[in-house]
Amino acid sequence: MMSRKAASRRIAQLLRDYRGSAKDVMTDADYPPDDPHNIPGVYFIVEYRDWGHGREPDRVKIGKSDDPRLRLANLRTGNSAELDLEHVIYEPDNGRRRALEAELQHRFLHLRVAREWFRWTDELSDYVSTLCREQCWERRYL
C-alpha cells in the first residue's frame, strides 16, 4: 500500500493525464478507498479544546490543500489542542480550490475568529455534516 502523500501525488498525476471523469480517477486501484478525505480540495479541520471524554468542538479551520492529511499533521505540530479532519470538498484545480476557499470563508465571515479559523457553531456544523453525508458516501460507494 502506498503512503498518503504518494497517493495524493498519484491522484494529481492521474487527473493531469486522464481525460475522463474524476470518479474514474478516484476508483483507481492506488486511491485509498477507505479514506474519502484524502483528496485535494477545501478542508474543514475542527479544533477541540478539551481532550478525552466530553470534548466539545471549539473552532474550525477552512483552508485548501493538495494533501489535507499532511496539512492536518503539520497543524498538529506544536498545537496543544486536538485536531480532526472533518470533511474535504474535492477540487483538483488549484484556482477553483482557491476561489471555493474564499467563497466559504466569506460565507462564514460572521463566525471568523482569526484568519482561516471560525467558531464551530450549529450553522457551520450542519453545513459540513450535510456536505459529508452527500459527498463522502458517494466517494466511498461509487
Chimera marker file (.cmm) of the C-alpha trace (Angstrom):
<marker_set name="trace">
<marker id="1" x="0.000" y="0.000" z="0.000" r="1" g="1" b="0" radius="0.5"/>
<marker id="2" x="1.362" y="3.438" z="-0.885" r="1" g="1" b="0" radius="0.5"/>
<marker id="3" x="1.656" y="6.342" z="1.546" r="1" g="1" b="0" radius="0.5"/>
<marker id="4" x="-0.987" y="9.061" z="1.639" r="1" g="1" b="0" radius="0.5"/>
<marker id="5" x="1.413" y="11.597" z="0.179" r="1" g="1" b="0" radius="0.5"/>
<marker id="6" x="2.287" y="9.230" z="-2.654" r="1" g="1" b="0" radius="0.5"/>
<marker id="7" x="-1.424" y="8.533" z="-3.226" r="1" g="1" b="0" radius="0.5"/>
<marker id="8" x="-2.125" y="12.286" z="-3.425" r="1" g="1" b="0" radius="0.5"/>
<marker id="9" x="0.671" y="12.730" z="-5.967" r="1" g="1" b="0" radius="0.5"/>
<marker id="10" x="-0.678" y="9.754" z="-7.919" r="1" g="1" b="0" radius="0.5"/>
<marker id="11" x="-4.189" y="11.237" z="-7.982" r="1" g="1" b="0" radius="0.5"/>
<marker id="12" x="-2.860" y="14.628" z="-9.081" r="1" g="1" b="0" radius="0.5"/>
<marker id="13" x="-0.863" y="12.970" z="-11.879" r="1" g="1" b="0" radius="0.5"/>
<marker id="14" x="-3.847" y="10.881" z="-12.979" r="1" g="1" b="0" radius="0.5"/>
<marker id="15" x="-6.023" y="13.986" z="-13.071" r="1" g="1" b="0" radius="0.5"/>
<marker id="16" x="-3.455" y="15.781" z="-15.240" r="1" g="1" b="0" radius="0.5"/>
<marker id="17" x="-3.075" y="12.831" z="-17.604" r="1" g="1" b="0" radius="0.5"/>
<marker id="18" x="-6.598" y="11.475" z="-17.709" r="1" g="1" b="0" radius="0.5"/>
<marker id="19" x="-9.319" y="12.926" z="-19.886" r="1" g="1" b="0" radius="0.5"/>
<marker id="20" x="-12.163" y="11.024" z="-18.200" r="1" g="1" b="0" radius="0.5"/>
<marker id="21" x="-14.114" y="11.785" z="-15.064" r="1" g="1" b="0" radius="0.5"/>
<marker id="22" x="-12.820" y="12.367" z="-11.547" r="1" g="1" b="0" radius="0.5"/>
<marker id="23" x="-14.865" y="9.328" z="-10.481" r="1" g="1" b="0" radius="0.5"/>
<marker id="24" x="-12.701" y="7.112" z="-12.708" r="1" g="1" b="0" radius="0.5"/>
<marker id="25" x="-9.529" y="8.521" z="-11.192" r="1" g="1" b="0" radius="0.5"/>
<marker id="26" x="-10.825" y="8.148" z="-7.657" r="1" g="1" b="0" radius="0.5"/>
<marker id="27" x="-11.675" y="4.497" z="-8.226" r="1" g="1" b="0" radius="0.5"/>
<marker id="28" x="-8.112" y="3.796" z="-9.388" r="1" g="1" b="0" radius="0.5"/>
<marker id="29" x="-6.532" y="0.874" z="-7.509" r="1" g="1" b="0" radius="0.5"/>
<marker id="30" x="-3.952" y="3.189" z="-5.901" r="1" g="1" b="0" radius="0.5"/>
<marker id="31" x="-6.563" y="5.561" z="-4.476" r="1" g="1" b="0" radius="0.5"/>
<marker id="32" x="-7.210" y="4.899" z="-0.761" r="1" g="1" b="0" radius="0.5"/>
<marker id="33" x="-10.939" y="3.976" z="-0.818" r="1" g="1" b="0" radius="0.5"/>
<marker id="34" x="-11.108" y="3.754" z="2.974" r="1" g="1" b="0" radius="0.5"/>
<marker id="35" x="-10.247" y="7.452" z="3.340" r="1" g="1" b="0" radius="0.5"/>
<marker id="36" x="-12.642" y="9.733" z="1.424" r="1" g="1" b="0" radius="0.5"/>
<marker id="37" x="-10.979" y="12.812" z="2.953" r="1" g="1" b="0" radius="0.5"/>
<marker id="38" x="-7.521" y="12.189" z="1.493" r="1" g="1" b="0" radius="0.5"/>
<marker id="39" x="-8.190" y="14.159" z="-1.685" r="1" g="1" b="0" radius="0.5"/>
<marker id="40" x="-7.155" y="17.615" z="-2.912" r="1" g="1" b="0" radius="0.5"/>
<marker id="41" x="-9.680" y="20.275" z="-2.030" r="1" g="1" b="0" radius="0.5"/>
<marker id="42" x="-11.040" y="22.664" z="0.575" r="1" g="1" b="0" radius="0.5"/>
<marker id="43" x="-10.895" y="21.161" z="4.058" r="1" g="1" b="0" radius="0.5"/>
<marker id="44" x="-12.615" y="21.690" z="7.403" r="1" g="1" b="0" radius="0.5"/>
<marker id="45" x="-10.305" y="20.890" z="10.329" r="1" g="1" b="0" radius="0.5"/>
<marker id="46" x="-12.054" y="21.013" z="13.704" r="1" g="1" b="0" radius="0.5"/>
<marker id="47" x="-10.205" y="22.006" z="16.876" r="1" g="1" b="0" radius="0.5"/>
<marker id="48" x="-11.184" y="20.509" z="20.243" r="1" g="1" b="0" radius="0.5"/>
<marker id="49" x="-10.028" y="22.380" z="23.333" r="1" g="1" b="0" radius="0.5"/>
<marker id="50" x="-10.671" y="19.585" z="25.850" r="1" g="1" b="0" radius="0.5"/>
<marker id="51" x="-9.037" y="16.216" z="25.233" r="1" g="1" b="0" radius="0.5"/>
<marker id="52" x="-10.756" y="12.984" z="26.175" r="1" g="1" b="0" radius="0.5"/>
<marker id="53" x="-14.358" y="12.296" z="27.082" r="1" g="1" b="0" radius="0.5"/>
<marker id="54" x="-16.899" y="15.065" z="26.782" r="1" g="1" b="0" radius="0.5"/>
<marker id="55" x="-14.757" y="17.051" z="24.383" r="1" g="1" b="0" radius="0.5"/>
<marker id="56" x="-16.510" y="19.850" z="22.567" r="1" g="1" b="0" radius="0.5"/>
<marker id="57" x="-15.504" y="21.315" z="19.187" r="1" g="1" b="0" radius="0.5"/>
<marker id="58" x="-14.344" y="24.896" z="19.568" r="1" g="1" b="0" radius="0.5"/>
<marker id="59" x="-13.154" y="26.216" z="16.218" r="1" g="1" b="0" radius="0.5"/>
<marker id="60" x="-12.776" y="25.089" z="12.619" r="1" g="1" b="0" radius="0.5"/>
<marker id="61" x="-10.132" y="25.938" z="10.033" r="1" g="1" b="0" radius="0.5"/>
<marker id="62" x="-11.373" y="26.375" z="6.472" r="1" g="1" b="0" radius="0.5"/>
<marker id="63" x="-8.426" y="26.015" z="4.123" r="1" g="1" b="0" radius="0.5"/>
<marker id="64" x="-7.205" y="24.372" z="0.925" r="1" g="1" b="0" radius="0.5"/>
<marker id="65" x="-4.592" y="21.720" z="0.275" r="1" g="1" b="0" radius="0.5"/>
<marker id="66" x="-3.426" y="19.101" z="-2.203" r="1" g="1" b="0" radius="0.5"/>
<marker id="67" x="-2.983" y="16.748" z="0.761" r="1" g="1" b="0" radius="0.5"/>
<marker id="68" x="-5.352" y="17.524" z="3.664" r="1" g="1" b="0" radius="0.5"/>
<marker id="69" x="-3.972" y="14.690" z="5.846" r="1" g="1" b="0" radius="0.5"/>
<marker id="70" x="-0.459" y="16.109" z="5.553" r="1" g="1" b="0" radius="0.5"/>
<marker id="71" x="-1.815" y="19.592" z="6.305" r="1" g="1" b="0" radius="0.5"/>
<marker id="72" x="-3.528" y="18.192" z="9.411" r="1" g="1" b="0" radius="0.5"/>
<marker id="73" x="-0.253" y="16.638" z="10.574" r="1" g="1" b="0" radius="0.5"/>
<marker id="74" x="1.536" y="19.978" z="10.082" r="1" g="1" b="0" radius="0.5"/>
<marker id="75" x="-1.132" y="21.853" z="12.052" r="1" g="1" b="0" radius="0.5"/>
<marker id="76" x="-0.886" y="19.333" z="14.900" r="1" g="1" b="0" radius="0.5"/>
<marker id="77" x="2.808" y="20.093" z="15.316" r="1" g="1" b="0" radius="0.5"/>
<marker id="78" x="3.165" y="22.422" z="18.272" r="1" g="1" b="0" radius="0.5"/>
<marker id="79" x="-0.593" y="22.668" z="18.817" r="1" g="1" b="0" radius="0.5"/>
<marker id="80" x="-1.889" y="21.591" z="22.229" r="1" g="1" b="0" radius="0.5"/>
<marker id="81" x="-5.476" y="21.235" z="21.001" r="1" g="1" b="0" radius="0.5"/>
<marker id="82" x="-6.812" y="18.077" z="19.392" r="1" g="1" b="0" radius="0.5"/>
<marker id="83" x="-7.460" y="18.496" z="15.654" r="1" g="1" b="0" radius="0.5"/>
<marker id="84" x="-9.600" y="16.291" z="13.390" r="1" g="1" b="0" radius="0.5"/>
<marker id="85" x="-10.166" y="16.455" z="9.647" r="1" g="1" b="0" radius="0.5"/>
<marker id="86" x="-13.949" y="16.721" z="9.452" r="1" g="1" b="0" radius="0.5"/>
<marker id="87" x="-14.513" y="16.991" z="5.692" r="1" g="1" b="0" radius="0.5"/>
<marker id="88" x="-12.873" y="17.838" z="2.348" r="1" g="1" b="0" radius="0.5"/>
<marker id="89" x="-14.694" y="19.254" z="-0.676" r="1" g="1" b="0" radius="0.5"/>
<marker id="90" x="-12.972" y="17.652" z="-3.660" r="1" g="1" b="0" radius="0.5"/>
<marker id="91" x="-11.485" y="20.168" z="-6.098" r="1" g="1" b="0" radius="0.5"/>
<marker id="92" x="-8.372" y="19.176" z="-8.089" r="1" g="1" b="0" radius="0.5"/>
<marker id="93" x="-7.903" y="22.563" z="-9.796" r="1" g="1" b="0" radius="0.5"/>
<marker id="94" x="-5.880" y="24.935" z="-7.593" r="1" g="1" b="0" radius="0.5"/>
<marker id="95" x="-7.511" y="28.095" z="-8.992" r="1" g="1" b="0" radius="0.5"/>
<marker id="96" x="-11.037" y="26.815" z="-8.385" r="1" g="1" b="0" radius="0.5"/>
<marker id="97" x="-9.938" y="25.488" z="-4.990" r="1" g="1" b="0" radius="0.5"/>
<marker id="98" x="-8.687" y="28.965" z="-4.028" r="1" g="1" b="0" radius="0.5"/>
<marker id="99" x="-11.972" y="30.532" z="-5.188" r="1" g="1" b="0" radius="0.5"/>
<marker id="100" x="-14.042" y="27.976" z="-3.256" r="1" g="1" b="0" radius="0.5"/>
<marker id="101" x="-11.983" y="28.549" z="-0.116" r="1" g="1" b="0" radius="0.5"/>
<marker id="102" x="-12.533" y="32.330" z="-0.395" r="1" g="1" b="0" radius="0.5"/>
<marker id="103" x="-16.259" y="31.834" z="-1.037" r="1" g="1" b="0" radius="0.5"/>
<marker id="104" x="-16.685" y="29.642" z="2.057" r="1" g="1" b="0" radius="0.5"/>
<marker id="105" x="-14.616" y="31.954" z="4.242" r="1" g="1" b="0" radius="0.5"/>
<marker id="106" x="-16.759" y="34.867" z="3.094" r="1" g="1" b="0" radius="0.5"/>
<marker id="107" x="-19.971" y="32.904" z="3.694" r="1" g="1" b="0" radius="0.5"/>
<marker id="108" x="-18.971" y="32.306" z="7.328" r="1" g="1" b="0" radius="0.5"/>
<marker id="109" x="-17.277" y="35.682" z="7.853" r="1" g="1" b="0" radius="0.5"/>
<marker id="110" x="-19.609" y="36.443" z="10.777" r="1" g="1" b="0" radius="0.5"/>
<marker id="111" x="-18.055" y="33.444" z="12.609" r="1" g="1" b="0" radius="0.5"/>
<marker id="112" x="-14.403" y="34.342" z="11.946" r="1" g="1" b="0" radius="0.5"/>
<marker id="113" x="-12.069" y="34.227" z="14.935" r="1" g="1" b="0" radius="0.5"/>
<marker id="114" x="-8.737" y="34.758" z="13.164" r="1" g="1" b="0" radius="0.5"/>
<marker id="115" x="-7.699" y="34.447" z="9.516" r="1" g="1" b="0" radius="0.5"/>
<marker id="116" x="-8.861" y="30.948" z="8.457" r="1" g="1" b="0" radius="0.5"/>
<marker id="117" x="-10.278" y="29.963" z="11.867" r="1" g="1" b="0" radius="0.5"/>
<marker id="118" x="-14.012" y="30.175" z="12.586" r="1" g="1" b="0" radius="0.5"/>
<marker id="119" x="-16.249" y="29.435" z="15.578" r="1" g="1" b="0" radius="0.5"/>
<marker id="120" x="-17.726" y="25.941" z="15.309" r="1" g="1" b="0" radius="0.5"/>
<marker id="121" x="-21.426" y="26.718" z="15.616" r="1" g="1" b="0" radius="0.5"/>
<marker id="122" x="-24.542" y="24.723" z="14.776" r="1" g="1" b="0" radius="0.5"/>
<marker id="123" x="-24.705" y="26.615" z="11.477" r="1" g="1" b="0" radius="0.5"/>
<marker id="124" x="-21.228" y="25.512" z="10.387" r="1" g="1" b="0" radius="0.5"/>
<marker id="125" x="-21.631" y="22.029" z="11.840" r="1" g="1" b="0" radius="0.5"/>
<marker id="126" x="-24.889" y="21.496" z="9.926" r="1" g="1" b="0" radius="0.5"/>
<marker id="127" x="-23.306" y="22.759" z="6.710" r="1" g="1" b="0" radius="0.5"/>
<marker id="128" x="-20.311" y="20.404" z="6.992" r="1" g="1" b="0" radius="0.5"/>
<marker id="129" x="-22.453" y="17.441" z="8.103" r="1" g="1" b="0" radius="0.5"/>
<marker id="130" x="-24.728" y="17.874" z="5.097" r="1" g="1" b="0" radius="0.5"/>
<marker id="131" x="-21.755" y="18.049" z="2.718" r="1" g="1" b="0" radius="0.5"/>
<marker id="132" x="-20.198" y="14.946" z="4.204" r="1" g="1" b="0" radius="0.5"/>
<marker id="133" x="-23.441" y="12.960" z="4.100" r="1" g="1" b="0" radius="0.5"/>
<marker id="134" x="-23.806" y="13.788" z="0.403" r="1" g="1" b="0" radius="0.5"/>
<marker id="135" x="-20.197" y="13.670" z="-0.794" r="1" g="1" b="0" radius="0.5"/>
<marker id="136" x="-18.383" y="11.173" z="1.443" r="1" g="1" b="0" radius="0.5"/>
<marker id="137" x="-20.973" y="8.485" z="0.894" r="1" g="1" b="0" radius="0.5"/>
<marker id="138" x="-20.673" y="8.935" z="-2.866" r="1" g="1" b="0" radius="0.5"/>
<marker id="139" x="-16.877" y="8.632" z="-2.793" r="1" g="1" b="0" radius="0.5"/>
<marker id="140" x="-17.000" y="5.515" z="-0.618" r="1" g="1" b="0" radius="0.5"/>
<marker id="141" x="-19.612" y="3.668" z="-2.639" r="1" g="1" b="0" radius="0.5"/>
<marker id="142" x="-19.252" y="4.759" z="-6.271" r="1" g="1" b="0" radius="0.5"/>
<link id1="1" id2="2" r="1" g="1" b="0" radius="0.2"/>
<link id1="2" id2="3" r="1" g="1" b="0" radius="0.2"/>
<link id1="3" id2="4" r="1" g="1" b="0" radius="0.2"/>
<link id1="4" id2="5" r="1" g="1" b="0" radius="0.2"/>
<link id1="5" id2="6" r="1" g="1" b="0" radius="0.2"/>
<link id1="6" id2="7" r="1" g="1" b="0" radius="0.2"/>
<link id1="7" id2="8" r="1" g="1" b="0" radius="0.2"/>
<link id1="8" id2="9" r="1" g="1" b="0" radius="0.2"/>
<link id1="9" id2="10" r="1" g="1" b="0" radius="0.2"/>
<link id1="10" id2="11" r="1" g="1" b="0" radius="0.2"/>
<link id1="11" id2="12" r="1" g="1" b="0" radius="0.2"/>
<link id1="12" id2="13" r="1" g="1" b="0" radius="0.2"/>
<link id1="13" id2="14" r="1" g="1" b="0" radius="0.2"/>
<link id1="14" id2="15" r="1" g="1" b="0" radius="0.2"/>
<link id1="15" id2="16" r="1" g="1" b="0" radius="0.2"/>
<link id1="16" id2="17" r="1" g="1" b="0" radius="0.2"/>
<link id1="17" id2="18" r="1" g="1" b="0" radius="0.2"/>
<link id1="18" id2="19" r="1" g="1" b="0" radius="0.2"/>
<link id1="19" id2="20" r="1" g="1" b="0" radius="0.2"/>
<link id1="20" id2="21" r="1" g="1" b="0" radius="0.2"/>
<link id1="21" id2="22" r="1" g="1" b="0" radius="0.2"/>
<link id1="22" id2="23" r="1" g="1" b="0" radius="0.2"/>
<link id1="23" id2="24" r="1" g="1" b="0" radius="0.2"/>
<link id1="24" id2="25" r="1" g="1" b="0" radius="0.2"/>
<link id1="25" id2="26" r="1" g="1" b="0" radius="0.2"/>
<link id1="26" id2="27" r="1" g="1" b="0" radius="0.2"/>
<link id1="27" id2="28" r="1" g="1" b="0" radius="0.2"/>
<link id1="28" id2="29" r="1" g="1" b="0" radius="0.2"/>
<link id1="29" id2="30" r="1" g="1" b="0" radius="0.2"/>
<link id1="30" id2="31" r="1" g="1" b="0" radius="0.2"/>
<link id1="31" id2="32" r="1" g="1" b="0" radius="0.2"/>
<link id1="32" id2="33" r="1" g="1" b="0" radius="0.2"/>
<link id1="33" id2="34" r="1" g="1" b="0" radius="0.2"/>
<link id1="34" id2="35" r="1" g="1" b="0" radius="0.2"/>
<link id1="35" id2="36" r="1" g="1" b="0" radius="0.2"/>
<link id1="36" id2="37" r="1" g="1" b="0" radius="0.2"/>
<link id1="37" id2="38" r="1" g="1" b="0" radius="0.2"/>
<link id1="38" id2="39" r="1" g="1" b="0" radius="0.2"/>
<link id1="39" id2="40" r="1" g="1" b="0" radius="0.2"/>
<link id1="40" id2="41" r="1" g="1" b="0" radius="0.2"/>
<link id1="41" id2="42" r="1" g="1" b="0" radius="0.2"/>
<link id1="42" id2="43" r="1" g="1" b="0" radius="0.2"/>
<link id1="43" id2="44" r="1" g="1" b="0" radius="0.2"/>
<link id1="44" id2="45" r="1" g="1" b="0" radius="0.2"/>
<link id1="45" id2="46" r="1" g="1" b="0" radius="0.2"/>
<link id1="46" id2="47" r="1" g="1" b="0" radius="0.2"/>
<link id1="47" id2="48" r="1" g="1" b="0" radius="0.2"/>
<link id1="48" id2="49" r="1" g="1" b="0" radius="0.2"/>
<link id1="49" id2="50" r="1" g="1" b="0" radius="0.2"/>
<link id1="50" id2="51" r="1" g="1" b="0" radius="0.2"/>
<link id1="51" id2="52" r="1" g="1" b="0" radius="0.2"/>
<link id1="52" id2="53" r="1" g="1" b="0" radius="0.2"/>
<link id1="53" id2="54" r="1" g="1" b="0" radius="0.2"/>
<link id1="54" id2="55" r="1" g="1" b="0" radius="0.2"/>
<link id1="55" id2="56" r="1" g="1" b="0" radius="0.2"/>
<link id1="56" id2="57" r="1" g="1" b="0" radius="0.2"/>
<link id1="57" id2="58" r="1" g="1" b="0" radius="0.2"/>
<link id1="58" id2="59" r="1" g="1" b="0" radius="0.2"/>
<link id1="59" id2="60" r="1" g="1" b="0" radius="0.2"/>
<link id1="60" id2="61" r="1" g="1" b="0" radius="0.2"/>
<link id1="61" id2="62" r="1" g="1" b="0" radius="0.2"/>
<link id1="62" id2="63" r="1" g="1" b="0" radius="0.2"/>
<link id1="63" id2="64" r="1" g="1" b="0" radius="0.2"/>
<link id1="64" id2="65" r="1" g="1" b="0" radius="0.2"/>
<link id1="65" id2="66" r="1" g="1" b="0" radius="0.2"/>
<link id1="66" id2="67" r="1" g="1" b="0" radius="0.2"/>
<link id1="67" id2="68" r="1" g="1" b="0" radius="0.2"/>
<link id1="68" id2="69" r="1" g="1" b="0" radius="0.2"/>
<link id1="69" id2="70" r="1" g="1" b="0" radius="0.2"/>
<link id1="70" id2="71" r="1" g="1" b="0" radius="0.2"/>
<link id1="71" id2="72" r="1" g="1" b="0" radius="0.2"/>
<link id1="72" id2="73" r="1" g="1" b="0" radius="0.2"/>
<link id1="73" id2="74" r="1" g="1" b="0" radius="0.2"/>
<link id1="74" id2="75" r="1" g="1" b="0" radius="0.2"/>
<link id1="75" id2="76" r="1" g="1" b="0" radius="0.2"/>
<link id1="76" id2="77" r="1" g="1" b="0" radius="0.2"/>
<link id1="77" id2="78" r="1" g="1" b="0" radius="0.2"/>
<link id1="78" id2="79" r="1" g="1" b="0" radius="0.2"/>
<link id1="79" id2="80" r="1" g="1" b="0" radius="0.2"/>
<link id1="80" id2="81" r="1" g="1" b="0" radius="0.2"/>
<link id1="81" id2="82" r="1" g="1" b="0" radius="0.2"/>
<link id1="82" id2="83" r="1" g="1" b="0" radius="0.2"/>
<link id1="83" id2="84" r="1" g="1" b="0" radius="0.2"/>
<link id1="84" id2="85" r="1" g="1" b="0" radius="0.2"/>
<link id1="85" id2="86" r="1" g="1" b="0" radius="0.2"/>
<link id1="86" id2="87" r="1" g="1" b="0" radius="0.2"/>
<link id1="87" id2="88" r="1" g="1" b="0" radius="0.2"/>
<link id1="88" id2="89" r="1" g="1" b="0" radius="0.2"/>
<link id1="89" id2="90" r="1" g="1" b="0" radius="0.2"/>
<link id1="90" id2="91" r="1" g="1" b="0" radius="0.2"/>
<link id1="91" id2="92" r="1" g="1" b="0" radius="0.2"/>
<link id1="92" id2="93" r="1" g="1" b="0" radius="0.2"/>
<link id1="93" id2="94" r="1" g="1" b="0" radius="0.2"/>
<link id1="94" id2="95" r="1" g="1" b="0" radius="0.2"/>
<link id1="95" id2="96" r="1" g="1" b="0" radius="0.2"/>
<link id1="96" id2="97" r="1" g="1" b="0" radius="0.2"/>
<link id1="97" id2="98" r="1" g="1" b="0" radius="0.2"/>
<link id1="98" id2="99" r="1" g="1" b="0" radius="0.2"/>
<link id1="99" id2="100" r="1" g="1" b="0" radius="0.2"/>
<link id1="100" id2="101" r="1" g="1" b="0" radius="0.2"/>
<link id1="101" id2="102" r="1" g="1" b="0" radius="0.2"/>
<link id1="102" id2="103" r="1" g="1" b="0" radius="0.2"/>
<link id1="103" id2="104" r="1" g="1" b="0" radius="0.2"/>
<link id1="104" id2="105" r="1" g="1" b="0" radius="0.2"/>
<link id1="105" id2="106" r="1" g="1" b="0" radius="0.2"/>
<link id1="106" id2="107" r="1" g="1" b="0" radius="0.2"/>
<link id1="107" id2="108" r="1" g="1" b="0" radius="0.2"/>
<link id1="108" id2="109" r="1" g="1" b="0" radius="0.2"/>
<link id1="109" id2="110" r="1" g="1" b="0" radius="0.2"/>
<link id1="110" id2="111" r="1" g="1" b="0" radius="0.2"/>
<link id1="111" id2="112" r="1" g="1" b="0" radius="0.2"/>
<link id1="112" id2="113" r="1" g="1" b="0" radius="0.2"/>
<link id1="113" id2="114" r="1" g="1" b="0" radius="0.2"/>
<link id1="114" id2="115" r="1" g="1" b="0" radius="0.2"/>
<link id1="115" id2="116" r="1" g="1" b="0" radius="0.2"/>
<link id1="116" id2="117" r="1" g="1" b="0" radius="0.2"/>
<link id1="117" id2="118" r="1" g="1" b="0" radius="0.2"/>
<link id1="118" id2="119" r="1" g="1" b="0" radius="0.2"/>
<link id1="119" id2="120" r="1" g="1" b="0" radius="0.2"/>
<link id1="120" id2="121" r="1" g="1" b="0" radius="0.2"/>
<link id1="121" id2="122" r="1" g="1" b="0" radius="0.2"/>
<link id1="122" id2="123" r="1" g="1" b="0" radius="0.2"/>
<link id1="123" id2="124" r="1" g="1" b="0" radius="0.2"/>
<link id1="124" id2="125" r="1" g="1" b="0" radius="0.2"/>
<link id1="125" id2="126" r="1" g="1" b="0" radius="0.2"/>
<link id1="126" id2="127" r="1" g="1" b="0" radius="0.2"/>
<link id1="127" id2="128" r="1" g="1" b="0" radius="0.2"/>
<link id1="128" id2="129" r="1" g="1" b="0" radius="0.2"/>
<link id1="129" id2="130" r="1" g="1" b="0" radius="0.2"/>
<link id1="130" id2="131" r="1" g="1" b="0" radius="0.2"/>
<link id1="131" id2="132" r="1" g="1" b="0" radius="0.2"/>
<link id1="132" id2="133" r="1" g="1" b="0" radius="0.2"/>
<link id1="133" id2="134" r="1" g="1" b="0" radius="0.2"/>
<link id1="134" id2="135" r="1" g="1" b="0" radius="0.2"/>
<link id1="135" id2="136" r="1" g="1" b="0" radius="0.2"/>
<link id1="136" id2="137" r="1" g="1" b="0" radius="0.2"/>
<link id1="137" id2="138" r="1" g="1" b="0" radius="0.2"/>
<link id1="138" id2="139" r="1" g="1" b="0" radius="0.2"/>
<link id1="139" id2="140" r="1" g="1" b="0" radius="0.2"/>
<link id1="140" id2="141" r="1" g="1" b="0" radius="0.2"/>
<link id1="141" id2="142" r="1" g="1" b="0" radius="0.2"/>
</marker_set>
